Structures are given as C-alpha cells and as structure tokens.
C-alpha cells in the first residue's frame, strides 16, 4: 500500500517557478516575477520572512501563506 498523498507539500520559494508562486494567496504574476528577480539578484531566501524585502509583499501576506512555503528541502 502506498502512503496517502501529502497535501501539505510546500512551495520552495527559492526554486519555485512563477506559476507555482502564483498559486499562493495574493501572489499574482507581477509579485511572482519580483520574487524571482529578487532571489536572482540577492541569492536564496534564508527565511520565509525575508520575502518582506520584495516590493509589494506585506507581513500580512506572508502570514497568509507561511504554512504553504519553505526555503529548503
């Protein structure tokens, strides 16, 4: 018997595509592109809270998807 599918697979904000990022609450194509540009320019995010450095992302938004994302494996 196989294990049930884990529905809590988190999106890695350091490797996610724009399409994957856009599945997060309140993240649209513009913000997804900003996240990708930020990590290309500054390197990987060390913590989910580092997303606050990305233009257009607020603490409230981060709190809304904190349980859906990760920065590592």
KOLGU-4560 file (N, C-alpha, C; in nm, 3 decimals, padded with zeros to 5 digits):
<recs>
<n_xx: 00.085 n_yy: -00.119 n_zz: 00.000 ca_xx: 00.000 ca_yy: 00.000 ca_zz: 00.000 c_xx: 00.088 c_yy: 00.124 c_zz: 00.000 mol: A seq: 1 type: UNK>
<n_xx: 00.051 n_yy: 00.221 n_zz: -00.079 ca_xx: 00.129 ca_yy: 00.344 ca_zz: -00.083 c_xx: 00.075 c_yy: 00.443 c_zz: 00.018 mol: A seq: 2 type: UNK>
<n_xx: 00.163 n_yy: 00.531 n_zz: 00.062 ca_xx: 00.122 ca_yy: 00.632 ca_zz: 00.159 c_xx: 00.027 c_yy: 00.730 c_zz: 00.091 mol: A seq: 3 type: UNK>
<n_xx: -00.067 n_yy: 00.783 n_zz: 00.167 ca_xx: -00.157 ca_yy: 00.883 ca_zz: 00.106 c_xx: -00.078 c_yy: 01.005 c_zz: 00.060 mol: A seq: 4 type: UNK>
<n_xx: -00.124 n_yy: 01.065 n_zz: -00.045 ca_xx: -00.055 ca_yy: 01.182 ca_zz: -00.098 c_xx: -00.051 c_yy: 01.293 c_zz: 00.007 mol: A seq: 5 type: UNK>
<n_xx: 00.066 n_yy: 01.350 n_zz: 00.025 ca_xx: 00.081 ca_yy: 01.459 ca_zz: 00.123 c_xx: 00.025 c_yy: 01.586 c_zz: 00.062 mol: A seq: 6 type: UNK>
<n_xx: -00.084 n_yy: 01.633 n_zz: 00.113 ca_xx: -00.146 ca_yy: 01.754 ca_zz: 00.058 c_xx: -00.080 c_yy: 01.880 c_zz: 00.112 mol: A seq: 7 type: UNK>
<n_xx: 00.019 n_yy: 01.863 n_zz: 00.199 ca_xx: 00.086 ca_yy: 01.977 ca_zz: 00.258 c_xx: 00.225 c_yy: 01.998 c_zz: 00.197 mol: A seq: 8 type: UNK>
<n_xx: 00.241 n_yy: 01.960 n_zz: 00.072 ca_xx: 00.368 ca_yy: 01.984 ca_zz: 00.005 c_xx: 00.386 c_yy: 02.135 c_zz: -00.003 mol: A seq: 9 type: UNK>
<n_xx: 00.499 n_yy: 02.181 n_zz: 00.047 ca_xx: 00.524 ca_yy: 02.325 ca_zz: 00.049 c_xx: 00.597 c_yy: 02.369 c_zz: -00.076 mol: A seq: 10 type: UNK>
<n_xx: 00.570 n_yy: 02.491 n_zz: -00.117 ca_xx: 00.639 ca_yy: 02.552 ca_zz: -00.231 c_xx: 00.771 c_yy: 02.610 c_zz: -00.181 mol: A seq: 11 type: UNK>
<n_xx: 00.880 n_yy: 02.570 n_zz: -00.245 ca_xx: 01.011 ca_yy: 02.624 ca_zz: -00.209 c_xx: 01.028 c_yy: 02.758 c_zz: -00.281 mol: A seq: 12 type: UNK>
<n_xx: 01.030 n_yy: 02.866 n_zz: -00.204 ca_xx: 01.037 ca_yy: 02.999 ca_zz: -00.265 c_xx: 01.172 c_yy: 03.026 c_zz: -00.331 mol: A seq: 13 type: UNK>
<n_xx: 01.269 n_yy: 02.939 n_zz: -00.308 ca_xx: 01.400 ca_yy: 02.957 ca_zz: -00.373 c_xx: 01.411 c_yy: 02.885 c_zz: -00.507 mol: A seq: 14 type: UNK>
<n_xx: 01.318 n_yy: 02.795 n_zz: -00.535 ca_xx: 01.325 ca_yy: 02.720 ca_zz: -00.661 c_xx: 01.195 c_yy: 02.726 c_zz: -00.740 mol: A seq: 15 type: UNK>
<n_xx: 01.090 n_yy: 02.780 n_zz: -00.682 ca_xx: 00.958 ca_yy: 02.778 ca_zz: -00.746 c_xx: 00.956 c_yy: 02.861 c_zz: -00.874 mol: A seq: 16 type: UNK>
<n_xx: 00.878 n_yy: 02.814 n_zz: -00.969 ca_xx: 00.853 ca_yy: 02.889 ca_zz: -01.091 c_xx: 00.749 c_yy: 02.998 c_zz: -01.061 mol: A seq: 17 type: UNK>
<n_xx: 00.735 n_yy: 03.091 n_zz: -01.153 ca_xx: 00.633 ca_yy: 03.195 ca_zz: -01.138 c_xx: 00.495 c_yy: 03.132 c_zz: -01.122 mol: A seq: 18 type: UNK>
<n_xx: 00.469 n_yy: 03.028 n_zz: -01.202 ca_xx: 00.338 ca_yy: 02.963 ca_zz: -01.195 c_xx: 00.313 c_yy: 02.903 c_zz: -01.057 mol: A seq: 19 type: UNK>
<n_xx: 00.415 n_yy: 02.843 n_zz: -00.998 ca_xx: 00.400 ca_yy: 02.786 ca_zz: -00.863 c_xx: 00.377 c_yy: 02.896 c_zz: -00.760 mol: A seq: 20 type: UNK>
<n_xx: 00.452 n_yy: 03.004 n_zz: -00.771 ca_xx: 00.436 ca_yy: 03.115 ca_zz: -00.676 c_xx: 00.297 c_yy: 03.176 c_zz: -00.685 mol: A seq: 21 type: UNK>
<n_xx: 00.242 n_yy: 03.180 n_zz: -00.805 ca_xx: 00.110 ca_yy: 03.241 ca_zz: -00.825 c_xx: -00.003 c_yy: 03.159 c_zz: -00.762 mol: A seq: 22 type: UNK>
<n_xx: 00.026 n_yy: 03.037 n_zz: -00.719 ca_xx: -00.077 ca_yy: 02.958 ca_zz: -00.651 c_xx: -00.094 c_yy: 03.003 c_zz: -00.506 mol: A seq: 23 type: UNK>
<n_xx: -00.003 n_yy: 03.086 n_zz: -00.457 ca_xx: -00.011 ca_yy: 03.134 ca_zz: -00.319 c_xx: -00.113 c_yy: 03.246 c_zz: -00.308 mol: A seq: 24 type: UNK>
<n_xx: -00.178 n_yy: 03.257 n_zz: -00.191 ca_xx: -00.277 ca_yy: 03.364 ca_zz: -00.172 c_xx: -00.216 c_yy: 03.502 c_zz: -00.195 mol: A seq: 25 type: UNK>
<n_xx: -00.283 n_yy: 03.583 n_zz: -00.274 ca_xx: -00.248 ca_yy: 03.722 ca_zz: -00.300 c_xx: -00.122 c_yy: 03.741 c_zz: -00.385 mol: A seq: 26 type: UNK>
<n_xx: -00.063 n_yy: 03.633 n_zz: -00.438 ca_xx: 00.053 ca_yy: 03.647 ca_zz: -00.525 c_xx: 00.007 c_yy: 03.634 c_zz: -00.669 mol: A seq: 27 type: UNK>
<n_xx: 00.026 n_yy: 03.742 n_zz: -00.744 ca_xx: -00.008 ca_yy: 03.741 ca_zz: -00.885 c_xx: 00.118 c_yy: 03.737 c_zz: -00.969 mol: A seq: 28 type: UNK>
<n_xx: 00.102 n_yy: 03.755 n_zz: -01.099 ca_xx: 00.217 ca_yy: 03.742 ca_zz: -01.188 c_xx: 00.324 c_yy: 03.847 c_zz: -01.162 mol: A seq: 29 type: UNK>
<n_xx: 00.285 n_yy: 03.969 n_zz: -01.129 ca_xx: 00.383 ca_yy: 04.075 ca_zz: -01.105 c_xx: 00.464 c_yy: 04.045 c_zz: -00.979 mol: A seq: 30 type: UNK>
<n_xx: 00.397 n_yy: 04.009 n_zz: -00.872 ca_xx: 00.467 ca_yy: 03.980 ca_zz: -00.747 c_xx: 00.553 c_yy: 03.854 c_zz: -00.761 mol: A seq: 31 type: UNK>
<n_xx: 00.504 n_yy: 03.754 n_zz: -00.831 ca_xx: 00.584 ca_yy: 03.632 ca_zz: -00.854 c_xx: 00.713 c_yy: 03.668 c_zz: -00.928 mol: A seq: 32 type: UNK>
<n_xx: 00.702 n_yy: 03.752 n_zz: -01.029 ca_xx: 00.821 ca_yy: 03.794 ca_zz: -01.103 c_xx: 00.918 c_yy: 03.871 c_zz: -01.014 mol: A seq: 33 type: UNK>
<n_xx: 00.864 n_yy: 03.953 n_zz: -00.923 ca_xx: 00.950 ca_yy: 04.028 ca_zz: -00.831 c_xx: 01.024 c_yy: 03.934 c_zz: -00.736 mol: A seq: 34 type: UNK>
<n_xx: 00.957 n_yy: 03.829 n_zz: -00.691 ca_xx: 01.021 ca_yy: 03.731 ca_zz: -00.603 c_xx: 01.138 c_yy: 03.665 c_zz: -00.676 mol: A seq: 35 type: UNK>
<n_xx: 01.115 n_yy: 03.624 n_zz: -00.800 ca_xx: 01.219 ca_yy: 03.558 ca_zz: -00.878 c_xx: 01.335 c_yy: 03.654 c_zz: -00.906 mol: A seq: 36 type: UNK>
<n_xx: 01.304 n_yy: 03.777 n_zz: -00.943 ca_xx: 01.408 ca_yy: 03.876 ca_zz: -00.968 c_xx: 01.489 c_yy: 03.902 c_zz: -00.842 mol: A seq: 37 type: UNK>
<n_xx: 01.421 n_yy: 03.912 n_zz: -00.728 ca_xx: 01.491 ca_yy: 03.938 ca_zz: -00.602 c_xx: 01.590 c_yy: 03.826 c_zz: -00.572 mol: A seq: 38 type: UNK>
<n_xx: 01.546 n_yy: 03.702 n_zz: -00.584 ca_xx: 01.637 ca_yy: 03.591 ca_zz: -00.548 c_xx: 01.750 c_yy: 03.578 c_zz: -00.649 mol: A seq: 39 type: UNK>
<n_xx: 01.727 n_yy: 03.617 n_zz: -00.775 ca_xx: 01.835 ca_yy: 03.615 ca_zz: -00.873 c_xx: 01.940 c_yy: 03.721 c_zz: -00.840 mol: A seq: 40 type: UNK>
<n_xx: 01.896 n_yy: 03.834 n_zz: -00.788 ca_xx: 01.988 ca_yy: 03.945 ca_zz: -00.759 c_xx: 02.054 c_yy: 03.932 c_zz: -00.623 mol: A seq: 41 type: UNK>
<n_xx: 01.985 n_yy: 03.870 n_zz: -00.526 ca_xx: 02.033 ca_yy: 03.869 ca_zz: -00.387 c_xx: 02.065 c_yy: 03.730 c_zz: -00.335 mol: A seq: 42 type: UNK>
<n_xx: 02.041 n_yy: 03.627 n_zz: -00.415 ca_xx: 02.063 ca_yy: 03.491 ca_zz: -00.369 c_xx: 01.939 c_yy: 03.435 c_zz: -00.301 mol: A seq: 43 type: UNK>
<n_xx: 01.949 n_yy: 03.312 n_zz: -00.255 ca_xx: 01.830 ca_yy: 03.246 ca_zz: -00.198 c_xx: 01.781 c_yy: 03.312 c_zz: -00.070 mol: A seq: 44 type: UNK>
<n_xx: 01.651 n_yy: 03.300 n_zz: -00.048 ca_xx: 01.592 ca_yy: 03.349 ca_zz: 00.076 c_xx: 01.636 c_yy: 03.255 c_zz: 00.189 mol: A seq: 45 type: UNK>
<n_xx: 01.682 n_yy: 03.311 n_zz: 00.300 ca_xx: 01.722 ca_yy: 03.228 ca_zz: 00.414 c_xx: 01.602 c_yy: 03.193 c_zz: 00.501 mol: A seq: 46 type: UNK>
<n_xx: 01.501 n_yy: 03.277 n_zz: 00.498 ca_xx: 01.380 ca_yy: 03.254 ca_zz: 00.578 c_xx: 01.260 c_yy: 03.308 c_zz: 00.501 mol: A seq: 47 type: UNK>
<n_xx: 01.144 n_yy: 03.253 n_zz: 00.531 ca_xx: 01.021 ca_yy: 03.299 ca_zz: 00.466 c_xx: 01.001 c_yy: 03.449 c_zz: 00.491 mol: A seq: 48 type: UNK>
<n_xx: 01.037 n_yy: 03.493 n_zz: 00.612 ca_xx: 01.018 ca_yy: 03.635 ca_zz: 00.645 c_xx: 01.102 c_yy: 03.728 c_zz: 00.558 mol: A seq: 49 type: UNK>
<n_xx: 01.206 n_yy: 03.674 n_zz: 00.493 ca_xx: 01.287 ca_yy: 03.758 ca_zz: 00.403 c_xx: 01.206 c_yy: 03.808 c_zz: 00.284 mol: A seq: 50 type: UNK>
<n_xx: 01.092 n_yy: 03.747 n_zz: 00.258 ca_xx: 01.006 ca_yy: 03.794 ca_zz: 00.148 c_xx: 00.961 c_yy: 03.938 c_zz: 00.169 mol: A seq: 51 type: UNK>
<n_xx: 00.969 n_yy: 03.987 n_zz: 00.292 ca_xx: 00.928 ca_yy: 04.125 ca_zz: 00.321 c_xx: 01.014 c_yy: 04.223 c_zz: 00.241 mol: A seq: 52 type: UNK>
<n_xx: 01.133 n_yy: 04.180 n_zz: 00.197 ca_xx: 01.223 ca_yy: 04.265 ca_zz: 00.119 c_xx: 01.172 c_yy: 04.286 c_zz: -00.024 mol: A seq: 53 type: UNK>
<n_xx: 01.078 n_yy: 04.202 n_zz: -00.068 ca_xx: 01.027 ca_yy: 04.209 ca_zz: -00.205 c_xx: 00.915 c_yy: 04.313 c_zz: -00.211 mol: A seq: 54 type: UNK>
<n_xx: 00.926 n_yy: 04.405 n_zz: -00.305 ca_xx: 00.825 ca_yy: 04.510 ca_zz: -00.321 c_xx: 00.687 c_yy: 04.448 c_zz: -00.340 mol: A seq: 55 type: UNK>
<n_xx: 00.590 n_yy: 04.498 n_zz: -00.266 ca_xx: 00.453 ca_yy: 04.452 ca_zz: -00.281 c_xx: 00.412 c_yy: 04.342 c_zz: -00.184 mol: A seq: 56 type: UNK>
<n_xx: 00.507 n_yy: 04.293 n_zz: -00.104 ca_xx: 00.473 ca_yy: 04.188 ca_zz: -00.008 c_xx: 00.473 c_yy: 04.247 c_zz: 00.133 mol: A seq: 57 type: UNK>
<n_xx: 00.364 n_yy: 04.219 n_zz: 00.204 ca_xx: 00.349 ca_yy: 04.272 ca_zz: 00.341 c_xx: 00.358 c_yy: 04.158 c_zz: 00.442 mol: A seq: 58 type: UNK>
<n_xx: 00.376 n_yy: 04.195 n_zz: 00.568 ca_xx: 00.376 ca_yy: 04.095 ca_zz: 00.675 c_xx: 00.246 c_yy: 04.016 c_zz: 00.675 mol: A seq: 59 type: UNK>
<n_xx: 00.137 n_yy: 04.084 n_zz: 00.649 ca_xx: 00.006 ca_yy: 04.017 ca_zz: 00.649 c_xx: 00.000 c_yy: 03.911 c_zz: 00.539 mol: A seq: 60 type: UNK>
<n_xx: 00.055 n_yy: 03.944 n_zz: 00.422 ca_xx: 00.056 ca_yy: 03.847 ca_zz: 00.312 c_xx: 00.142 c_yy: 03.726 c_zz: 00.350 mol: A seq: 61 type: UNK>
<n_xx: 00.261 n_yy: 03.752 n_zz: 00.408 ca_xx: 00.349 ca_yy: 03.642 ca_zz: 00.448 c_xx: 00.277 c_yy: 03.552 c_zz: 00.549 mol: A seq: 62 type: UNK>
<n_xx: 00.209 n_yy: 03.612 n_zz: 00.646 ca_xx: 00.136 ca_yy: 03.532 ca_zz: 00.744 c_xx: 00.028 c_yy: 03.447 c_zz: 00.677 mol: A seq: 63 type: UNK>
<n_xx: -00.027 n_yy: 03.497 n_zz: 00.566 ca_xx: -00.133 ca_yy: 03.425 ca_zz: 00.496 c_xx: -00.085 c_yy: 03.299 c_zz: 00.425 mol: A seq: 64 type: UNK>
<n_xx: 00.042 n_yy: 03.296 n_zz: 00.386 ca_xx: 00.091 ca_yy: 03.176 ca_zz: 00.316 c_xx: 00.213 c_yy: 03.111 c_zz: 00.382 mol: A seq: 65 type: UNK>
<n_xx: 00.244 n_yy: 03.153 n_zz: 00.504 ca_xx: 00.361 ca_yy: 03.099 ca_zz: 00.575 c_xx: 00.361 c_yy: 02.946 c_zz: 00.580 mol: A seq: 66 type: UNK>
<n_xx: 00.245 n_yy: 02.886 n_zz: 00.601 ca_xx: 00.237 ca_yy: 02.740 ca_zz: 00.613 c_xx: 00.240 c_yy: 02.669 c_zz: 00.478 mol: A seq: 67 type: UNK>
<n_xx: 00.246 n_yy: 02.746 n_zz: 00.369 ca_xx: 00.242 ca_yy: 02.687 ca_zz: 00.235 c_xx: 00.378 c_yy: 02.689 c_zz: 00.167 mol: A seq: 68 type: UNK>
<n_xx: 00.476 n_yy: 02.755 n_zz: 00.228 ca_xx: 00.605 ca_yy: 02.772 ca_zz: 00.163 c_xx: 00.720 c_yy: 02.727 c_zz: 00.253 mol: A seq: 69 type: UNK>
<n_xx: 00.836 n_yy: 02.708 n_zz: 00.191 ca_xx: 00.958 ca_yy: 02.673 ca_zz: 00.263 c_xx: 01.076 c_yy: 02.737 c_zz: 00.190 mol: A seq: 70 type: UNK>
<n_xx: 01.191 n_yy: 02.740 n_zz: 00.256 ca_xx: 01.312 ca_yy: 02.790 ca_zz: 00.191 c_xx: 01.413 c_yy: 02.678 c_zz: 00.167 mol: A seq: 71 type: UNK>
<n_xx: 01.378 n_yy: 02.557 n_zz: 00.206 ca_xx: 01.471 ca_yy: 02.447 ca_zz: 00.189 c_xx: 01.400 c_yy: 02.317 c_zz: 00.161 mol: A seq: 72 type: UNK>
<n_xx: 01.477 n_yy: 02.210 n_zz: 00.152 ca_xx: 01.420 ca_yy: 02.080 ca_zz: 00.118 c_xx: 01.323 c_yy: 02.028 c_zz: 00.223 mol: A seq: 73 type: UNK>
</recs>
